[in-house]
Amino acid sequence: MPRIARQGGCSDHTVRTVVHAFNTQGVAGLQRGSSRPHPTRARLGGEGAERLQALLHQSPRTCGHPPSLWTLELAAAVRFAHGRTPQRVSRAAIRTALRRLEVSGQRAQHWITRPDPA
């Protein structure tokens, strides 16, 4: 791929992206698309952002994950695994949704759990 990138005057990443588009979409994947970024609001709209906030108020352990602290990556993975988003969203999309809700990741809460319920 580096050789193709040099001949085409582009990066290795661009070549991999084009090859992947061709493998998944055929010739239609080679058509030039919009370079405009896809809005995160479409993936995590108002209701989706509120459900994200409700999820983050639970311990990750209730979703079957061992860490007691949410990360943006873990939140994206859990939302996708539970069918809350049709495709896995990026950490930036989760961060943007939290900003719209005026929630800061700096206020992360550690969930302390004890083996003895009493």
C-alpha positions in Angstrom: 0.0 0.0 0.0 2.8 2.5 0.6 3.9 2.0 -3.0 0.3 2.8 -4.3 0.2 5.8 -2.0 3.4 7.2 -3.4 2.2 6.7 -7.0 -1.1 8.3 -6.2 0.3 11.1 -4.2 -1.7 10.3 -1.1 -1.3 8.7 2.3 -1.4 5.0 3.2 -4.6 5.7 5.2 -6.3 7.1 2.1 -5.4 4.0 0.1 -6.8 1.7 2.8 -10.0 3.8 3.0 -10.5 3.6 -0.8 -9.8 -0.2 -0.9 -12.2 -0.8 2.0 -14.9 1.3 0.3 -14.4 -0.7 -3.0 -14.6 -4.0 -1.1 -17.8 -3.1 0.7 -19.7 -0.9 -1.9 -18.1 -1.9 -5.2 -17.6 0.8 -7.9 -20.1 3.0 -6.1 -17.7 3.3 -3.2 -15.2 5.0 -5.6 -17.4 8.0 -6.3 -16.3 11.2 -4.6 -18.4 11.9 -1.6 -18.9 14.9 0.6 -15.9 15.9 2.7 -18.2 17.6 5.2 -18.1 15.9 8.6 -21.1 13.9 9.6 -23.0 15.5 12.4 -23.0 13.7 15.7 -26.5 15.1 16.5 -28.0 12.6 13.9 -26.4 9.7 15.8 -27.0 10.9 19.3 -30.0 13.2 19.1 -31.8 14.7 22.1 -33.4 11.5 23.2 -30.3 9.4 22.5 -28.2 11.8 24.6 -30.6 11.6 27.5 -30.5 7.8 27.4 -26.7 8.1 27.3 -26.9 10.3 30.4 -29.1 7.7 32.1 -26.7 4.9 31.3 -23.8 6.9 32.7 -25.6 7.3 36.0 -25.4 3.5 36.5 -22.3 1.5 37.3 -20.6 -0.1 34.3 -20.7 -3.3 36.3 -24.5 -3.4 35.9 -23.8 -3.8 32.2 -21.3 -6.6 32.8 -18.1 -4.6 32.6 -15.5 -4.9 35.4 -14.2 -1.3 35.6 -16.1 0.9 38.1 -15.6 4.1 36.1 -17.0 4.9 32.7 -14.8 6.0 29.8 -16.0 7.5 26.6 -14.8 4.3 24.7 -16.7 2.0 27.1 -19.9 4.1 26.9 -19.7 3.9 23.0 -19.1 0.2 23.1 -22.0 -0.5 25.6 -24.4 1.7 23.6 -23.6 -0.2 20.4 -23.6 -3.7 22.1 -27.1 -3.0 23.6 -28.5 -1.8 20.2 -28.8 1.9 21.3 -27.0 3.0 18.2 -27.0 1.4 14.7 -23.3 1.8 14.4 -20.5 2.3 16.9 -20.1 6.0 17.6 -16.7 7.6 18.3 -15.5 9.0 21.6 -15.9 12.5 20.1 -19.6 11.8 19.5 -20.1 10.7 23.1 -18.2 13.8 24.3 -20.3 16.1 22.1 -23.5 14.6 23.3 -22.4 15.1 26.9 -21.4 18.7 26.2 -24.9 19.4 24.8 -26.3 18.1 28.1 -23.8 20.2 30.0 -22.3 17.2 31.6 -18.5 17.2 32.3 -16.5 14.0 32.1 -14.3 15.6 34.9 -17.1 14.8 37.4 -16.8 11.0 36.9 -18.0 9.0 39.8 -16.2 6.0 41.2 -18.7 3.2 42.1 -17.6 1.5 45.2 -19.1 -1.9 45.7 -18.7 -4.3 48.6 -19.1 -8.0 48.4 -21.1 -8.0 51.6 -24.5 -6.4 51.0 -24.9 -5.7 54.8 
